[in-house]
Amino acid sequence: MRRGGALVVAAGAALWGTDALFRRGLALDLSAVEVVFWEHLLLAAIAIGLVVPRAGALRGLAARDWIAIAIIGGGSSVAATVLFTQAFKHGDPT
C-alpha cells in the first residue's frame, strides 16, 4: 500500500473511533435516515476526489462488479448504518 493510502486508512480508523460521540447527539435531534443521508453524502463528496484520478481502473469493472458495489456500498452500508444510528435513540447501541 502506498503511503497516501495508509494515511487515508489511518484517518478513517481514527474518525470511526469518534463516531459514537457525534452520532448520539445527531440521532437524538434528527431521524436516523437523515443522519445517514448526510453522512453518506459527505463521504461520497470526499471519495470523489480520491476516485476521479483513478477513473481508468473503474472502466475495467464488469457489470457484476458494479452490482456488487451497489449492493454492498449502497444497500448494506446504508441499512446497517441506519439501524446502528437508530439504536442510539434506545440507549447504548452496544
LUMVEX-227841 format. One record per residue (C-alpha): residue in one letter; x negated, y negated, z negated; chain. Coordinates in steps of 0.02 Angstrom, whole numbers. Last residue first. Layout:
BEGIN
A:X:Y:Z:A
...
// end
This chain:
BEGIN
T:1180:96:-1103:A
P:1302:-37:-1047:A
D:1321:-109:-1224:A
G:1494:-183:-1238:A
H:1648:-171:-1127:A
K:1618:-326:-1021:A
F:1439:-270:-992:A
A:1503:-109:-913:A
Q:1574:-211:-767:A
T:1397:-256:-716:A
F:1346:-72:-708:A
L:1504:-29:-610:A
V:1474:-171:-487:A
T:1290:-122:-472:A
A:1333:60:-435:A
A:1461:14:-302:A
V:1349:-116:-218:A
S:1197:-2:-211:A
S:1297:147:-153:A
G:1386:59:-12:A
G:1274:-70:66:A
G:1099:-8:37:A
I:1131:178:30:A
I:1273:190:156:A
A:1210:53:272:A
I:1030:114:268:A
A:1086:293:300:A
I:1191:236:448:A
W:1044:137:517:A
D:933:291:504:A
R:1067:397:590:A
A:1068:273:735:A
A:880:294:759:A
L:751:169:698:A
G:618:114:822:A
R:681:-65:832:A
L:653:-84:645:A
A:464:-75:664:A
G:467:-223:782:A
A:560:-327:653:A
R:407:-331:540:A
P:391:-521:529:A
V:580:-530:508:A
V:587:-407:362:A
L:497:-502:224:A
G:584:-669:252:A
I:750:-580:274:A
A:722:-494:105:A
I:735:-658:11:A
A:902:-702:91:A
A:962:-523:63:A
L:915:-535:-122:A
L:1014:-697:-141:A
L:1166:-624:-53:A
H:1153:-464:-155:A
E:1154:-560:-318:A
W:1294:-674:-261:A
F:1404:-526:-214:A
V:1356:-427:-370:A
V:1406:-567:-488:A
E:1568:-599:-393:A
V:1614:-414:-393:A
A:1582:-400:-580:A
S:1703:-543:-612:A
L:1629:-701:-683:A
D:1603:-776:-857:A
L:1570:-620:-962:A
A:1476:-534:-822:A
L:1365:-687:-798:A
G:1313:-689:-979:A
R:1280:-502:-980:A
R:1189:-504:-812:A
F:1058:-631:-863:A
L:975:-540:-1008:A
A:1017:-369:-934:A
D:913:-404:-778:A
T:754:-455:-868:A
G:670:-287:-837:A
W:726:-289:-656:A
L:634:-454:-634:A
A:470:-375:-690:A
A:499:-225:-577:A
G:534:-337:-428:A
A:378:-440:-461:A
A:272:-282:-472:A
V:346:-214:-309:A
V:315:-380:-221:A
L:137:-385:-287:A
A:104:-207:-227:A
G:167:-253:-55:A
G:51:-403:-47:A
R:-97:-293:-98:A
R:-65:-170:43:A
M:0:0:0:A
// end
